[in-house]
Amino acid sequence: MTKVVTIDEAGRVELPAEYRERHSILAGQKVRLVENPDGSLVLRIGRDWRELVGILDPKGIHRTIEEINEGIAKGGAGLSS
């Protein structure tokens, strides 16, 4: 699908509402602009795996597989920290 959009004086491009809604793009959300070798530009939605590095707190709650299985068997009861 192709859509023509206009670039304003500040260099901003407004994504049409139909695209924002279809792809759940919210105001302030970061997207990636990729320049291909042929000079075309592609807007990438979603996270690059490198952005996820460090997202989990290494000092978070740790459970053994046995504790996880036990919690599942109990319907999730008792899994709070």
Biopython code that builds the backbone (N, CA, C, O; Angstrom):
import numpy as np
from Bio.PDB.StructureBuilder import StructureBuilder

atoms = [
    (1, "MET", "N", (0.854, -1.167, 0.000)),
    (1, "MET", "CA", (0.000, 0.000, 0.000)),
    (1, "MET", "C", (0.905, 1.237, 0.000)),
    (1, "MET", "O", (1.903, 1.281, 0.719)),
    (2, "THR", "N", (0.561, 2.210, -0.787)),
    (2, "THR", "CA", (1.339, 3.439, -0.887)),
    (2, "THR", "C", (0.460, 4.621, -0.529)),
    (2, "THR", "O", (-0.704, 4.681, -0.925)),
    (3, "LYS", "N", (1.009, 5.547, 0.210)),
    (3, "LYS", "CA", (0.285, 6.756, 0.613)),
    (3, "LYS", "C", (1.239, 7.932, 0.476)),
    (3, "LYS", "O", (2.388, 7.849, 0.911)),
    (4, "VAL", "N", (0.784, 9.017, -0.118)),
    (4, "VAL", "CA", (1.596, 10.223, -0.240)),
    (4, "VAL", "C", (1.340, 11.087, 0.988)),
    (4, "VAL", "O", (0.192, 11.380, 1.323)),
    (5, "VAL", "N", (2.416, 11.491, 1.656)),
    (5, "VAL", "CA", (2.313, 12.368, 2.824)),
    (5, "VAL", "C", (3.173, 13.605, 2.560)),
    (5, "VAL", "O", (4.032, 13.603, 1.678)),
    (6, "THR", "N", (2.926, 14.660, 3.342)),
    (6, "THR", "CA", (3.646, 15.918, 3.162)),
    (6, "THR", "C", (4.606, 16.142, 4.316)),
    (6, "THR", "O", (4.299, 15.823, 5.465)),
    (7, "ILE", "N", (5.759, 16.687, 4.005)),
    (7, "ILE", "CA", (6.743, 17.043, 5.022)),
    (7, "ILE", "C", (6.582, 18.532, 5.303)),
    (7, "ILE", "O", (6.591, 19.341, 4.376)),
    (8, "ASP", "N", (6.435, 18.903, 6.587)),
    (8, "ASP", "CA", (6.271, 20.321, 6.915)),
    (8, "ASP", "C", (7.622, 21.025, 7.013)),
    (8, "ASP", "O", (8.666, 20.400, 6.829)),
    (9, "GLU", "N", (7.602, 22.335, 7.306)),
    (9, "GLU", "CA", (8.832, 23.130, 7.358)),
    (9, "GLU", "C", (9.835, 22.614, 8.388)),
    (9, "GLU", "O", (11.042, 22.788, 8.223)),
    (10, "ALA", "N", (9.337, 21.984, 9.446)),
    (10, "ALA", "CA", (10.212, 21.459, 10.489)),
    (10, "ALA", "C", (10.733, 20.064, 10.152)),
    (10, "ALA", "O", (11.483, 19.483, 10.936)),
    (11, "GLY", "N", (10.346, 19.517, 8.996)),
    (11, "GLY", "CA", (10.803, 18.188, 8.595)),
    (11, "GLY", "C", (9.944, 17.059, 9.134)),
    (11, "GLY", "O", (10.322, 15.891, 9.040)),
    (12, "ARG", "N", (8.793, 17.397, 9.697)),
    (12, "ARG", "CA", (7.915, 16.369, 10.265)),
    (12, "ARG", "C", (7.005, 15.773, 9.196)),
    (12, "ARG", "O", (6.564, 16.452, 8.269)),
    (13, "VAL", "N", (6.745, 14.492, 9.361)),
    (13, "VAL", "CA", (5.817, 13.771, 8.495)),
    (13, "VAL", "C", (4.693, 13.258, 9.375)),
    (13, "VAL", "O", (4.946, 12.604, 10.387)),
    (14, "GLU", "N", (3.465, 13.546, 9.005)),
    (14, "GLU", "CA", (2.337, 13.030, 9.781)),
    (14, "GLU", "C", (1.883, 11.709, 9.180)),
    (14, "GLU", "O", (1.554, 11.625, 7.997)),
    (15, "LEU", "N", (1.871, 10.677, 10.023)),
    (15, "LEU", "CA", (1.364, 9.383, 9.573)),
    (15, "LEU", "C", (-0.159, 9.431, 9.614)),
    (15, "LEU", "O", (-0.730, 9.827, 10.630)),
    (16, "PRO", "N", (-0.818, 9.042, 8.550)),
    (16, "PRO", "CA", (-2.275, 9.034, 8.544)),
    (16, "PRO", "C", (-2.833, 8.158, 9.669)),
    (16, "PRO", "O", (-2.245, 7.143, 10.042)),
    (17, "ALA", "N", (-3.974, 8.576, 10.193)),
    (17, "ALA", "CA", (-4.600, 7.882, 11.324)),
    (17, "ALA", "C", (-4.820, 6.405, 11.040)),
    (17, "ALA", "O", (-4.658, 5.579, 11.938)),
    (18, "GLU", "N", (-5.186, 6.053, 9.812)),
    (18, "GLU", "CA", (-5.452, 4.643, 9.494)),
    (18, "GLU", "C", (-4.215, 3.774, 9.736)),
    (18, "GLU", "O", (-4.342, 2.631, 10.176)),
    (19, "TYR", "N", (-3.021, 4.302, 9.453)),
    (19, "TYR", "CA", (-1.785, 3.558, 9.690)),
    (19, "TYR", "C", (-1.464, 3.500, 11.185)),
    (19, "TYR", "O", (-1.074, 2.456, 11.708)),
    (20, "ARG", "N", (-1.632, 4.637, 11.863)),
    (20, "ARG", "CA", (-1.350, 4.660, 13.305)),
    (20, "ARG", "C", (-2.255, 3.692, 14.046)),
    (20, "ARG", "O", (-1.805, 2.979, 14.943)),
    (21, "GLU", "N", (-3.513, 3.665, 13.680)),
    (21, "GLU", "CA", (-4.457, 2.767, 14.351)),
    (21, "GLU", "C", (-4.165, 1.306, 14.015)),
    (21, "GLU", "O", (-4.162, 0.458, 14.908)),
    (22, "ARG", "N", (-3.924, 1.007, 12.754)),
    (22, "ARG", "CA", (-3.675, -0.368, 12.326)),
    (22, "ARG", "C", (-2.442, -0.960, 12.985)),
    (22, "ARG", "O", (-2.400, -2.153, 13.287)),
    (23, "HIS", "N", (-1.427, -0.111, 13.208)),
    (23, "HIS", "CA", (-0.165, -0.596, 13.764)),
    (23, "HIS", "C", (0.041, -0.189, 15.221)),
    (23, "HIS", "O", (1.131, -0.360, 15.766)),
    (24, "SER", "N", (-1.002, 0.349, 15.852)),
    (24, "SER", "CA", (-0.964, 0.752, 17.277)),
    (24, "SER", "C", (0.214, 1.683, 17.565)),
    (24, "SER", "O", (0.924, 1.503, 18.555)),
    (25, "ILE", "N", (0.418, 2.667, 16.707)),
    (25, "ILE", "CA", (1.483, 3.647, 16.894)),
    (25, "ILE", "C", (0.925, 4.790, 17.726)),
    (25, "ILE", "O", (-0.089, 5.389, 17.367)),
    (26, "LEU", "N", (1.585, 5.093, 18.837)),
    (26, "LEU", "CA", (1.128, 6.127, 19.750)),
    (26, "LEU", "C", (1.999, 7.375, 19.643)),
    (26, "LEU", "O", (3.156, 7.300, 19.227)),
    (27, "ALA", "N", (1.440, 8.518, 20.019)),
    (27, "ALA", "CA", (2.202, 9.770, 20.031)),
    (27, "ALA", "C", (3.417, 9.615, 20.936)),
    (27, "ALA", "O", (3.300, 9.096, 22.046)),
    (28, "GLY", "N", (4.568, 10.055, 20.477)),
    (28, "GLY", "CA", (5.788, 9.968, 21.267)),
    (28, "GLY", "C", (6.535, 8.652, 21.111)),
    (28, "GLY", "O", (7.665, 8.522, 21.580)),
    (29, "GLN", "N", (5.917, 7.681, 20.460)),
    (29, "GLN", "CA", (6.562, 6.374, 20.266)),
    (29, "GLN", "C", (7.732, 6.525, 19.302)),
    (29, "GLN", "O", (7.657, 7.291, 18.342)),
    (30, "LYS", "N", (8.809, 5.795, 19.558)),
    (30, "LYS", "CA", (9.970, 5.825, 18.674)),
    (30, "LYS", "C", (9.815, 4.776, 17.587)),
    (30, "LYS", "O", (9.382, 3.652, 17.842)),
    (31, "VAL", "N", (10.178, 5.164, 16.370)),
    (31, "VAL", "CA", (10.211, 4.254, 15.238)),
    (31, "VAL", "C", (11.577, 4.406, 14.581)),
    (31, "VAL", "O", (12.282, 5.382, 14.838)),
    (32, "ARG", "N", (11.952, 3.465, 13.747)),
    (32, "ARG", "CA", (13.256, 3.522, 13.084)),
    (32, "ARG", "C", (13.071, 3.882, 11.620)),
    (32, "ARG", "O", (12.190, 3.345, 10.948)),
    (33, "LEU", "N", (13.895, 4.784, 11.133)),
    (33, "LEU", "CA", (13.921, 5.134, 9.720)),
    (33, "LEU", "C", (15.171, 4.500, 9.138)),
    (33, "LEU", "O", (16.286, 4.822, 9.546)),
    (34, "VAL", "N", (14.983, 3.594, 8.179)),
    (34, "VAL", "CA", (16.088, 2.840, 7.602)),
    (34, "VAL", "C", (16.288, 3.276, 6.154)),
    (34, "VAL", "O", (15.345, 3.289, 5.363)),
    (35, "GLU", "N", (17.530, 3.633, 5.817)),
    (35, "GLU", "CA", (17.854, 3.957, 4.436)),
    (35, "GLU", "C", (18.455, 2.722, 3.783)),
    (35, "GLU", "O", (19.485, 2.214, 4.227)),
    (36, "ASN", "N", (17.813, 2.246, 2.738)),
    (36, "ASN", "CA", (18.281, 1.069, 2.010)),
    (36, "ASN", "C", (19.373, 1.460, 1.020)),
    (36, "ASN", "O", (19.484, 2.630, 0.653)),
    (37, "PRO", "N", (20.183, 0.491, 0.583)),
    (37, "PRO", "CA", (21.258, 0.776, -0.375)),
    (37, "PRO", "C", (20.769, 1.457, -1.657)),
    (37, "PRO", "O", (21.520, 2.197, -2.293)),
    (38, "ASP", "N", (19.504, 1.204, -2.038)),
    (38, "ASP", "CA", (18.971, 1.818, -3.259)),
    (38, "ASP", "C", (18.471, 3.245, -3.029)),
    (38, "ASP", "O", (17.960, 3.884, -3.949)),
    (39, "GLY", "N", (18.622, 3.746, -1.789)),
    (39, "GLY", "CA", (18.198, 5.108, -1.467)),
    (39, "GLY", "C", (16.776, 5.209, -0.949)),
    (39, "GLY", "O", (16.357, 6.284, -0.520)),
    (40, "SER", "N", (16.022, 4.118, -0.977)),
    (40, "SER", "CA", (14.659, 4.159, -0.454)),
    (40, "SER", "C", (14.687, 4.219, 1.064)),
    (40, "SER", "O", (15.627, 3.739, 1.698)),
    (41, "LEU", "N", (13.650, 4.811, 1.641)),
    (41, "LEU", "CA", (13.524, 4.917, 3.096)),
    (41, "LEU", "C", (12.386, 4.031, 3.561)),
    (41, "LEU", "O", (11.335, 3.969, 2.924)),
    (42, "VAL", "N", (12.599, 3.344, 4.675)),
    (42, "VAL", "CA", (11.591, 2.453, 5.246)),
    (42, "VAL", "C", (11.406, 2.832, 6.702)),
    (42, "VAL", "O", (12.379, 3.001, 7.437)),
    (43, "LEU", "N", (10.159, 2.964, 7.115)),
    (43, "LEU", "CA", (9.828, 3.232, 8.514)),
    (43, "LEU", "C", (9.603, 1.892, 9.186)),
    (43, "LEU", "O", (8.721, 1.137, 8.776)),
    (44, "ARG", "N", (10.390, 1.581, 10.214)),
    (44, "ARG", "CA", (10.277, 0.307, 10.927)),
    (44, "ARG", "C", (9.567, 0.537, 12.256)),
    (44, "ARG", "O", (9.924, 1.425, 13.030)),
    (45, "ILE", "N", (8.562, -0.279, 12.493)),
    (45, "ILE", "CA", (7.792, -0.196, 13.729)),
    (45, "ILE", "C", (8.162, -1.397, 14.573)),
    (45, "ILE", "O", (8.363, -2.489, 14.041)),
    (46, "GLY", "N", (8.256, -1.215, 15.873)),
    (46, "GLY", "CA", (8.626, -2.315, 16.758)),
    (46, "GLY", "C", (10.047, -2.130, 17.241)),
    (46, "GLY", "O", (10.744, -1.201, 16.834)),
    (47, "ARG", "N", (10.450, -2.996, 18.084)),
    (47, "ARG", "CA", (11.770, -2.875, 18.698)),
    (47, "ARG", "C", (12.797, -3.734, 17.990)),
    (47, "ARG", "O", (12.515, -4.845, 17.543)),
    (48, "ASP", "N", (13.971, -3.196, 17.905)),
    (48, "ASP", "CA", (15.122, -3.956, 17.463)),
    (48, "ASP", "C", (15.596, -4.723, 18.701)),
    (48, "ASP", "O", (15.570, -4.174, 19.803)),
    (49, "TRP", "N", (16.020, -5.949, 18.550)),
    (49, "TRP", "CA", (16.410, -6.751, 19.718)),
    (49, "TRP", "C", (17.486, -6.067, 20.537)),
    (49, "TRP", "O", (17.556, -6.280, 21.748)),
    (50, "ARG", "N", (18.343, -5.236, 19.905)),
    (50, "ARG", "CA", (19.413, -4.556, 20.648)),
    (50, "ARG", "C", (18.864, -3.541, 21.639)),
    (50, "ARG", "O", (19.534, -3.203, 22.616)),
    (51, "GLU", "N", (17.639, -3.046, 21.396)),
    (51, "GLU", "CA", (17.013, -2.106, 22.325)),
    (51, "GLU", "C", (16.548, -2.803, 23.596)),
    (51, "GLU", "O", (16.310, -2.146, 24.609)),
    (52, "LEU", "N", (16.418, -4.114, 23.554)),
    (52, "LEU", "CA", (15.921, -4.871, 24.708)),
    (52, "LEU", "C", (17.018, -5.263, 25.690)),
    (52, "LEU", "O", (16.728, -5.685, 26.809)),
    (53, "VAL", "N", (18.278, -5.124, 25.276)),
    (53, "VAL", "CA", (19.392, -5.487, 26.148)),
    (53, "VAL", "C", (19.330, -4.639, 27.415)),
    (53, "VAL", "O", (19.254, -3.413, 27.344)),
    (54, "GLY", "N", (19.363, -5.289, 28.556)),
    (54, "GLY", "CA", (19.347, -4.588, 29.838)),
    (54, "GLY", "C", (17.968, -4.234, 30.349)),
    (54, "GLY", "O", (17.849, -3.593, 31.394)),
    (55, "ILE", "N", (16.900, -4.642, 29.628)),
    (55, "ILE", "CA", (15.553, -4.271, 30.051)),
    (55, "ILE", "C", (15.128, -5.015, 31.324)),
    (55, "ILE", "O", (14.324, -4.502, 32.103)),
    (56, "LEU", "N", (15.661, -6.209, 31.530)),
    (56, "LEU", "CA", (15.329, -6.964, 32.733)),
    (56, "LEU", "C", (16.321, -6.650, 33.842)),
    (56, "LEU", "O", (17.527, -6.560, 33.610)),
    (57, "ASP", "N", (15.804, -6.487, 35.030)),
    (57, "ASP", "CA", (16.645, -6.207, 36.194)),
    (57, "ASP", "C", (17.326, -7.502, 36.625)),
    (57, "ASP", "O", (16.644, -8.444, 37.028)),
    (58, "PRO", "N", (18.663, -7.572, 36.550)),
    (58, "PRO", "CA", (19.341, -8.806, 36.935)),
    (58, "PRO", "C", (19.187, -9.133, 38.409)),
    (58, "PRO", "O", (19.463, -10.259, 38.824)),
    (59, "LYS", "N", (18.743, -8.154, 39.216)),
    (59, "LYS", "CA", (18.545, -8.402, 40.645)),
    (59, "LYS", "C", (17.086, -8.719, 40.953)),
    (59, "LYS", "O", (16.669, -8.680, 42.111)),
    (60, "GLY", "N", (16.307, -9.034, 39.913)),
    (60, "GLY", "CA", (14.875, -9.295, 40.089)),
    (60, "GLY", "C", (14.615, -10.604, 40.814)),
    (60, "GLY", "O", (15.525, -11.225, 41.363)),
    (61, "ILE", "N", (13.374, -11.000, 40.802)),
    (61, "ILE", "CA", (12.964, -12.246, 41.465)),
    (61, "ILE", "C", (13.467, -13.430, 40.645)),
    (61, "ILE", "O", (13.300, -13.464, 39.425)),
    (62, "HIS", "N", (14.070, -14.380, 41.305)),
    (62, "HIS", "CA", (14.568, -15.585, 40.640)),
    (62, "HIS", "C", (13.831, -16.791, 41.201)),
    (62, "HIS", "O", (13.690, -16.929, 42.416)),
    (63, "ARG", "N", (13.368, -17.650, 40.329)),
    (63, "ARG", "CA", (12.668, -18.868, 40.714)),
    (63, "ARG", "C", (13.321, -20.051, 40.014)),
    (63, "ARG", "O", (13.800, -19.936, 38.886)),
    (64, "THR", "N", (13.332, -21.171, 40.688)),
    (64, "THR", "CA", (13.788, -22.404, 40.038)),
    (64, "THR", "C", (12.648, -22.919, 39.174)),
    (64, "THR", "O", (11.501, -22.504, 39.337)),
    (65, "ILE", "N", (12.965, -23.819, 38.261)),
    (65, "ILE", "CA", (11.928, -24.410, 37.418)),
    (65, "ILE", "C", (10.903, -25.161, 38.265)),
    (65, "ILE", "O", (9.717, -25.195, 37.936)),
    (66, "GLU", "N", (11.370, -25.761, 39.357)),
    (66, "GLU", "CA", (10.448, -26.469, 40.256)),
    (66, "GLU", "C", (9.465, -25.489, 40.906)),
    (66, "GLU", "O", (8.272, -25.774, 41.007)),
    (67, "GLU", "N", (9.977, -24.326, 41.349)),
    (67, "GLU", "CA", (9.096, -23.314, 41.954)),
    (67, "GLU", "C", (8.093, -22.777, 40.943)),
    (67, "GLU", "O", (6.936, -22.527, 41.283)),
    (68, "ILE", "N", (8.531, -22.602, 39.713)),
    (68, "ILE", "CA", (7.630, -22.122, 38.669)),
    (68, "ILE", "C", (6.542, -23.158, 38.396)),
    (68, "ILE", "O", (5.360, -22.822, 38.317)),
    (69, "ASN", "N", (6.947, -24.413, 38.253)),
    (69, "ASN", "CA", (5.968, -25.475, 38.014)),
    (69, "ASN", "C", (4.987, -25.612, 39.166)),
    (69, "ASN", "O", (3.797, -25.840, 38.948)),
    (70, "GLU", "N", (5.476, -25.475, 40.385)),
    (70, "GLU", "CA", (4.603, -25.537, 41.561)),
    (70, "GLU", "C", (3.599, -24.380, 41.544)),
    (70, "GLU", "O", (2.420, -24.572, 41.840)),
    (71, "GLY", "N", (4.065, -23.199, 41.201)),
    (71, "GLY", "CA", (3.171, -22.043, 41.113)),
    (71, "GLY", "C", (2.113, -22.217, 40.042)),
    (71, "GLY", "O", (0.958, -21.835, 40.235)),
    (72, "ILE", "N", (2.504, -22.795, 38.906)),
    (72, "ILE", "CA", (1.542, -23.059, 37.837)),
    (72, "ILE", "C", (0.501, -24.056, 38.314)),
    (72, "ILE", "O", (-0.693, -23.885, 38.066)),
    (73, "ALA", "N", (0.957, -25.103, 39.000)),
    (73, "ALA", "CA", (0.038, -26.127, 39.505)),
    (73, "ALA", "C", (-0.968, -25.539, 40.492)),
    (73, "ALA", "O", (-2.106, -26.000, 40.575)),
    (74, "LYS", "N", (-0.546, -24.526, 41.234)),
    (74, "LYS", "CA", (-1.433, -23.868, 42.214)),
    (74, "LYS", "C", (-2.240, -22.747, 41.569)),
    (74, "LYS", "O", (-2.953, -22.025, 42.265)),
    (75, "GLY", "N", (-2.138, -22.592, 40.254)),
    (75, "GLY", "CA", (-2.901, -21.545, 39.591)),
    (75, "GLY", "C", (-2.291, -20.172, 39.781)),
    (75, "GLY", "O", (-3.000, -19.167, 39.724)),
    (76, "GLY", "N", (-0.992, -20.111, 40.005)),
    (76, "GLY", "CA", (-0.318, -18.828, 40.155)),
    (76, "GLY", "C", (-0.298, -18.300, 41.576)),
    (76, "GLY", "O", (0.291, -17.250, 41.832)),
    (77, "ALA", "N", (-0.922, -18.999, 42.496)),
    (77, "ALA", "CA", (-0.959, -18.549, 43.887)),
    (77, "ALA", "C", (0.434, -18.607, 44.501)),
    (77, "ALA", "O", (1.187, -19.550, 44.256)),
    (78, "GLY", "N", (0.767, -17.622, 45.278)),
    (78, "GLY", "CA", (2.023, -17.644, 46.028)),
    (78, "GLY", "C", (3.248, -17.256, 45.226)),
    (78, "GLY", "O", (4.371, -17.537, 45.645)),
    (79, "LEU", "N", (3.058, -16.614, 44.076)),
    (79, "LEU", "CA", (4.211, -16.247, 43.272)),
    (79, "LEU", "C", (4.665, -14.805, 43.497)),
    (79, "LEU", "O", (5.570, -14.329, 42.811)),
    (80, "SER", "N", (4.059, -14.120, 44.432)),
    (80, "SER", "CA", (4.514, -12.745, 44.671)),
    (80, "SER", "C", (5.868, -12.772, 45.361)),
    (80, "SER", "O", (6.257, -13.771, 45.967)),
    (81, "SER", "N", (6.581, -11.648, 45.255)),
    (81, "SER", "CA", (7.934, -11.589, 45.839)),
    (81, "SER", "C", (7.881, -11.565, 47.347)),
    (81, "SER", "O", (8.922, -11.516, 48.001)),
]
sb = StructureBuilder()
sb.init_structure("model")
sb.init_model(0)
sb.init_chain("A")
sb.init_seg("    ")
for serial, (resi, resn, name, xyz) in enumerate(atoms, 1):
    if name == "N":
        sb.init_residue(resn, " ", resi, " ")
    sb.init_atom(name, np.array(xyz, "f"), 0.0, 1.0, " ", f" {name:<3s}", serial, name[0])
structure = sb.get_structure()
